[in-house]
């Protein structure tokens, strides 16, 4: 197998896996993006415009992310 071909295949597999994990997390956590902070900001804006519930968990996602990354680093 050529190195370029192998890298392309690895990129495709890893991209699929990342998308799959993100989608499963989004569904399992009732609409919370675990990997995309900007996605949470879009959902916060949408919920503010539609006056729906569940905004608190999305507002707490960014500080929770920072608090988890800091000790892990």
Secondary structure by P-SEA (a helix, b strand, c coil): ccaaaaaaaaaaaaaaaaaaaaaaaaaaacccccccaaaaaaaaaaaaaacccaaaaaaaaaaaaaaaaaaac
